[in-house]
Amino acid sequence: MPSEGQELGLVPFPKSIRLASETYPRSPAYALRPAFAPSKRFARALEGLDLVFHDGAGSAAAELILQLEPNLPHQEAYRLKIELNAIELVGSTETALFRGLTTLRQIHRSTNDSLPALEIEDTPDLPNRGYMLDVSRCKAPKLGTLFRLIDRLASLKYNQLQLYTEHTFAYRDHEVVWKNASPYTAEDIQTIESFCYDRYIELVPNQNSFGHMDRWLRHESYQSLAECPKGYEHPILGQRPWGGTLKPEQASIEFISSLYDELLPNFRSDQFNIGGDEPWELGQGASADACREQGKHRIYLNHLLALNEQVAARGKTMQFWGDIVTEEPELARELPDDCIGLIWGYEAGHPFDEQCSAFASAKRRFYAVPGTTAWNSIGGRLDNAFSNIEEAARQAIKRQAEGLLLTDWGDFGHHHAALISWPAIVLASAASWNLHSLNTLDFETAVTLSFLSKGSEPLIQSIRELGKLPNLFACQPHNRTLLNDLLFSDSAALVEQSEKTNCIELNRAREKLQEIRTAISRIEPSDEEASIAKAELALTADLLLKAAEKGLRQLGESIPNNLPWEELIERFQSLWLKRNRPGGLDESLSYFRKACE
């Protein structure tokens, strides 16, 4: 049964909503009556809400009465009451009032000439609700693209954003590392940070500081800092030509410390994600003797604690990826009380219960971290994403985590369009604010209203259909899809990948994709944003069709090549440049070129 008020299209859905039978004519403007002195930040926030305010002089406009009530149960708790000619909003803080005004804006969005009489009482399940976007694996969005994203995150009541950084901040003395990446300058970051701040979103600084440093260590001037300067054997990718992990020594601490000095002054946030995940080659080079004597996990923890000292000295609380600590859960008890472990896992069935319990039992702070699982998929893995996000949120709430951080990675070229992640962004919003509301979430309406506009539901339906394509295959590779792997296979790899499927599965996928492609072609976009989304979806479907047809031809079927690589690459490049900076594009395109038949 739908919840009362579901027709209002509120995402995330409030904890409590009571609707009366009356409706009232909607005022074209509100006489703003704050019962407190609003800050400059709050005044700026009001300007971005698409609600019209004036001083009420000589007008019969309805009143919008704003009150602060610090005794409410959470710093984002609010009450909203709509009556004839008056709307009353009470919040524990200005942040809470902003969340309530966001709800009012959503009500306006879903109504025409009248407003329903109602009372809402609302508070989030989790205090921190974040989204992390990978801006280091090729795709660095333009500022305008980020601003649109931030506005949508604010409308979904997210309160944290991270831009995952390896080499895409323009450090003054390190141009050799970032010169081809279209990096964000200090001025860019300050602009993004202020845009977030005015929407009550905390931009949390992010700089990987231990593993995933290959963008630095491939250059000769940094190789002395590497655990394995001449390369190492990666457990998944095989032999790598240069190092990816900093050696756990004082020289690395001093180097990273110099980066912190330049990066951190651009942020108001008191948190800082230093990364620290997947130090693949730790113990294979400079630290080999120490790891043999003390164990790899002890050496890792000691270096992590040294990084934490640098973070704490700059007045920040360290966030770090928790994968190494969860391998030896007793190490959690040796962590400082104030650092925050990020417990990540991106497959349905990930053991969030066990891993969150280890941190909770040690009385250490943590977030649960699921993923959009859009990367390495082209069209997404929606069922996996939904299960992964729901379980992460459930365990975060159960174990009293500090928050949930939804990650959107760009591994191996960042080929998926941003819109493929929209459903997961909406779901994580709903799950982290009001987990119970997932039972009645109107998926297509929620995503449409959050990212596009009324009438764009067919675009969202196509996103959903594309995201369900992996279900057609028995082979479910980890953190990727079979069609993605077929698409990017060269002639040698294609033999191996095609053996994981058969003509029945591939023909079924091909037929479904042709249906989706036809449906997309019939969509009439309502505005420029929907027009770009349509083009991105059409390309997504065509890339997946290309993958299915590659597999069928490899298995002996006679399939005409109606999707030439040159045309697909040209479309991909054109759409990339509409939303993103050019840095990283050539690298992303190189994956297509290697796969050309």
Residue pairs with C-beta under 8 A, 6 or more apart in sequence:
1 440
2 440
2 442
3 13
3 17
3 437
3 440
4 17
4 18
4 19
5 13
5 14
5 17
5 19
5 118
6 13
6 440
6 442
7 110
8 106
8 107
8 110
8 111
8 116
9 106
9 109
9 110
9 442
9 445
9 446
9 449
10 17
10 103
10 106
10 107
10 110
11 106
11 156
11 426
11 429
11 430
11 441
11 446
11 449
11 450
12 124
12 156
12 157
12 429
12 430
12 432
12 433
12 434
12 437
13 430
13 434
13 437
13 440
13 441
14 103
14 120
14 121
14 122
14 434
15 121
15 122
15 123
15 434
16 119
16 120
16 121
16 122
17 118
17 119
17 120
18 118
18 119
18 120
19 116
19 117
19 118
20 116
20 117
20 118
21 117
22 84
22 116
22 117
23 114
23 115
23 116
23 117
24 82
24 83
24 84
24 85
24 114
24 115
24 117
25 113
25 114
25 115
26 108
26 111
26 112
26 113
26 114
26 115
27 61
27 62
27 85
28 52
28 61
29 52
29 53
29 54
29 59
29 61
30 51
30 52
30 53
30 54
30 61
30 62
30 63
30 64
30 87
31 53
31 54
31 55
31 56
31 59
31 61
31 62
31 63
31 64
32 46
32 53
32 54
32 55
32 56
32 64
32 66
33 56
33 63
33 64
33 65
33 66
34 65
34 66
34 67
35 65
35 66
35 67
35 68
36 66
36 67
36 68
38 46
38 66
38 94
39 94
41 94
41 197
41 198
42 94
42 97
42 98
44 198
45 98
45 101
45 198
45 199
45 200
46 53
46 101
48 151
48 198
48 199
49 101
49 102
49 105
50 105
50 108
51 64
51 101
51 104
51 105
51 108
53 64
54 61
56 63
60 85
62 85
62 86
62 87
63 85
63 86
63 87
64 86
64 87
64 89
65 86
65 87
65 88
65 89
66 89
66 90
66 91
66 97
67 88
67 89
67 90
67 91
68 90
68 91
68 92
68 93
68 94
68 97
69 90
69 91
69 92
70 92
70 93
71 92
72 78
72 79
72 90
72 91
72 92
72 96
72 123
73 92
73 123
74 92
74 96
74 123
74 124
74 127
75 92
75 93
75 95
75 96
75 127
76 91
76 92
76 93
76 95
76 96
76 99
76 123
76 124
76 127
76 157
76 159
77 91
77 92
77 96
77 122
77 123
78 89
78 90
78 91
78 92
78 96
78 97
78 99
78 100
78 103
78 120
78 121
78 122
78 123
79 88
79 89
79 90
79 91
79 100
79 119
79 120
79 121
79 122
80 87
80 88
80 89
80 100
80 103
80 104
80 118
80 119
80 120
80 122
81 87
81 88
81 89
81 118
81 119
81 120
82 107
82 115
82 116
82 117
82 118
82 119
83 117
84 117
87 104
89 97
89 100
89 101
89 104
90 100
91 97
91 98
91 99
91 100
94 200
95 159
95 200
98 199
98 200
99 122
99 157
99 200
100 120
100 122
102 154
102 155
102 157
103 120
103 122
105 155
106 155
106 449
107 115
107 116
108 115
109 449
110 449
124 157
124 432
124 433
124 434
125 393
125 397
125 432
125 433
125 434
125 435
126 393
126 396
126 397
126 401
126 402
126 403
126 404
126 432
126 433
127 402
127 403
128 159
128 160
128 367
128 402
128 403
128 404
128 405
129 157
129 158
129 159
129 160
129 403
129 404
129 428
129 429
129 432
129 433
130 158
130 159
130 160
130 161
130 162
130 204
130 367
130 403
130 404
130 405
130 406
131 153
131 158
131 160
131 161
131 162
131 405
131 406
131 408
131 425
131 428
132 161
132 162
132 163
132 164
132 206
132 273
132 405
132 406
132 407
132 408
133 141
133 149
133 161
133 162
133 163
133 164
133 408
134 164
134 375
134 407
134 408
134 409
134 410
134 411
134 414
135 141
135 163
135 164
135 165
135 168
135 184
135 410
136 164
136 165
136 166
136 167
136 168
136 181
136 208
136 215
136 410
137 409
137 410
137 411
137 412
137 413
137 414
137 584
138 410
138 413
138 414
138 584
138 585
138 587
138 588
139 410
139 414
139 576
139 580
139 584
139 588
140 168
140 181
140 182
140 183
140 184
140 580
140 581
140 583
140 584
141 149
141 418
141 579
141 580
141 581
142 579
142 580
142 581
143 188
143 191
143 192
145 418
145 579
145 580
146 192
146 195
147 195
149 418
150 161
150 192
150 195
150 196
150 199
150 201
151 199
152 425
152 450
152 451
153 161
153 199
153 201
153 425
154 199
154 200
154 201
155 450
156 425
156 426
156 429
156 450
157 429
157 433
158 201
158 429
159 200
159 201
159 202
160 201
160 202
160 203
160 204
160 403
160 405
161 196
161 201
161 202
161 203
161 204
162 203
162 204
162 205
162 206
162 273
162 405
163 184
163 192
163 203
163 206
164 206
164 208
164 407
164 409
165 206
165 207
165 208
166 207
166 208
166 212
166 213
166 215
166 216
167 177
167 178
167 181
167 183
167 215
167 216
168 178
168 181
168 182
168 183
168 184
168 583
169 178
169 183
169 184
169 189
169 207
169 263
170 178
170 183
170 184
170 185
170 186
171 177
171 178
171 259
171 262
171 263
172 262
174 216
176 219
176 221
177 215
177 216
177 219
177 222
180 583
180 584
180 586
181 583
181 584
182 581
182 582
182 583
182 584
183 583
184 192
186 262
186 266
189 203
189 266
189 267
190 266
192 203
193 203
193 266
193 267
193 268
196 202
196 203
197 203
197 268
202 268
202 269
202 271
203 267
203 268
203 269
204 267
204 269
204 271
204 272
204 273
204 319
205 263
205 264
205 266
205 267
205 269
205 271
205 272
205 273
205 316
206 272
206 273
206 275
207 259
207 260
207 263
207 272
207 273
207 274
207 275
208 274
208 275
208 276
208 277
209 246
209 256
209 259
209 274
209 275
209 276
209 307
210 245
210 246
210 248
210 252
210 274
210 275
210 276
210 279
210 303
210 304
210 307
211 244
211 245
211 246
211 275
211 276
211 277
211 278
211 279
211 280
211 282
212 244
212 275
212 277
212 278
213 226
213 243
213 244
213 245
213 246
214 240
214 242
214 243
214 244
216 222
216 225
217 223
217 225
217 226
217 229
217 242
217 243
217 244
217 245
217 246
218 241
218 242
223 229
223 242
223 243
224 251
225 246
225 247
225 251
225 252
225 255
226 242
226 243
226 244
226 245
226 246
226 247
226 285
226 286
227 243
227 245
227 246
227 247
227 248
227 279
227 281
227 282
227 284
227 285
227 286
227 287
228 243
228 245
228 281
228 284
228 285
228 286
229 242
229 243
229 285
230 242
230 243
231 239
231 240
231 241
231 242
231 243
232 239
232 240
232 243
232 244
232 280
232 281
232 284
232 285
233 239
233 240
233 281
233 284
234 240
234 244
234 280
234 281
235 280
243 281
243 285
244 279
244 280
244 281
245 279
245 280
245 281
245 282
246 252
246 255
246 256
247 285
247 286
247 287
248 282
248 286
248 287
248 290
248 299
248 300
248 302
248 303
249 286
249 287
252 303
253 303
253 306
253 307
253 310
256 307
256 310
257 310
260 272
260 310
260 311
260 314
261 314
264 272
264 314
264 316
269 316
270 315
270 316
270 317
271 316
271 317
271 318
271 319
271 340
272 311
272 314
272 316
272 317
272 318
272 319
273 319
273 320
273 342
274 307
274 311
274 318
274 319
274 320
275 320
275 321
276 304
276 307
276 320
276 321
276 324
277 321
277 323
277 324
277 344
278 321
278 323
279 300
279 324
282 291
282 296
282 299
282 300
283 291
283 292
283 296
283 299
287 299
290 299
291 299
297 324
297 325
297 327
297 328
297 331
300 324
301 324
301 325
301 331
301 334
304 320
305 334
305 336
307 318
307 320
308 318
308 320
308 336
308 339
311 317
311 318
311 339
312 318
312 336
312 338
317 338
317 339
317 340
318 338
318 339
318 340
319 339
319 340
319 341
319 342
319 367
320 339
320 340
320 341
320 342
321 341
321 342
321 344
322 341
322 342
322 343
322 344
322 355
322 359
322 366
323 344
325 331
325 332
325 335
325 341
326 343
326 355
326 358
329 355
329 358
329 362
332 341
332 358
332 359
332 361
332 362
332 364
333 362
333 364
335 341
335 362
335 364
337 363
337 364
337 365
338 365
339 364
339 365
340 365
340 366
340 367
340 402
341 359
341 364
341 365
341 366
341 367
342 366
342 367
342 369
342 405
343 352
343 355
343 356
343 359
343 366
343 367
343 368
343 369
344 369
344 370
344 371
344 407
345 351
345 352
345 355
345 369
345 370
345 388
345 392
346 370
346 371
346 373
346 388
346 407
346 479
347 373
347 384
347 388
347 478
347 479
348 383
348 384
348 387
348 388
348 391
349 387
349 391
350 370
350 388
350 391
350 392
352 368
352 391
352 392
352 394
352 395
352 396
353 395
353 398
356 366
356 368
356 395
356 396
356 398
356 399
356 401
357 399
359 365
359 366
359 399
360 366
360 399
360 400
360 401
365 402
366 399
366 401
366 402
367 396
367 401
367 402
367 403
367 404
367 405
368 392
368 393
368 395
368 396
368 401
368 403
368 404
368 405
369 392
369 404
369 405
369 406
369 407
370 385
370 388
370 389
370 391
370 392
370 393
370 404
370 406
370 407
370 428
371 385
371 388
371 406
371 407
371 408
371 409
371 424
372 380
372 385
372 406
372 407
372 408
372 420
372 421
372 424
372 425
373 380
373 381
373 384
373 385
373 388
373 424
373 479
374 380
374 381
374 385
374 408
374 416
374 420
374 421
374 424
375 408
375 409
375 410
375 411
375 412
375 414
375 416
375 479
375 480
376 411
376 412
376 479
376 480
376 481
376 484
377 416
377 420
377 470
377 480
377 481
377 483
377 484
378 415
378 416
378 420
378 481
378 483
378 484
378 487
378 540
378 543
378 544
378 547
379 416
379 420
379 466
379 467
379 469
379 481
379 483
379 540
379 541
379 544
380 416
380 420
380 421
380 423
380 424
380 463
380 466
380 467
381 467
381 470
381 481
382 423
382 424
382 464
382 467
382 468
383 467
383 468
383 470
383 471
384 470
385 423
385 424
385 427
385 467
386 423
386 424
386 427
389 406
389 424
389 427
389 428
389 431
390 427
390 431
390 435
390 438
392 404
392 431
393 404
393 428
393 431
393 432
393 435
394 431
394 435
395 401
396 403
396 404
396 432
397 435
403 432
404 428
404 431
404 432
406 424
406 425
406 428
408 421
408 424
408 425
411 479
412 488
412 591
413 587
413 588
413 590
413 591
414 584
414 588
415 484
415 543
415 572
415 588
415 591
416 540
417 536
417 537
417 539
417 540
417 575
418 579
419 451
419 459
419 463
419 533
419 536
419 537
420 463
420 466
420 467
420 540
422 447
422 450
422 451
422 460
422 463
423 443
423 447
423 460
423 463
423 464
423 467
425 450
426 443
426 446
426 447
426 450
426 451
427 438
427 441
429 450
430 437
430 438
430 441
430 446
431 438
443 460
443 464
444 457
444 460
444 461
444 464
445 457
447 460
447 463
448 454
448 456
448 457
448 459
448 460
452 459
452 460
452 526
452 529
452 530
452 533
453 526
453 527
453 529
453 530
455 526
456 525
456 526
456 530
456 533
458 519
458 522
458 523
459 520
459 523
459 525
459 530
459 533
459 534
459 537
461 519
462 516
462 519
462 520
462 523
462 537
462 541
463 537
465 512
465 515
465 516
465 519
466 516
466 537
466 540
466 541
466 544
469 481
469 483
469 509
469 512
469 513
469 544
470 476
470 481
470 482
470 483
472 505
472 508
472 509
472 512
473 481
473 482
473 483
473 501
473 505
473 509
474 501
474 505
475 482
475 500
475 501
476 482
477 485
477 500
482 497
482 500
482 501
483 509
483 544
483 547
483 548
484 547
485 493
485 497
486 494
486 497
486 498
486 501
486 547
486 548
486 550
486 551
487 543
487 544
487 546
487 547
487 550
487 595
488 591
488 592
488 594
488 595
489 496
489 497
489 550
489 595
490 594
490 595
491 597
494 550
494 551
494 554
495 554
497 551
498 551
498 554
498 555
501 551
502 555
503 552
503 555
503 556
503 557
506 548
506 551
506 552
506 555
507 548
507 552
507 557
509 544
509 548
510 545
510 548
510 549
510 552
513 541
513 544
513 545
513 548
514 545
516 541
517 538
517 541
517 542
517 545
520 534
520 537
520 538
520 541
521 538
523 530
523 534
525 531
525 533
525 534
532 575
532 578
532 579
535 571
535 575
536 575
539 568
539 571
539 572
539 575
542 563
542 568
542 571
543 568
543 572
545 563
546 563
546 565
546 568
549 559
549 561
549 563
550 597
552 559
553 559
561 597
565 592
565 595
565 596
565 597
568 592
569 589
569 592
569 593
572 588
572 589
572 592
573 585
573 589
576 585
576 588
577 585
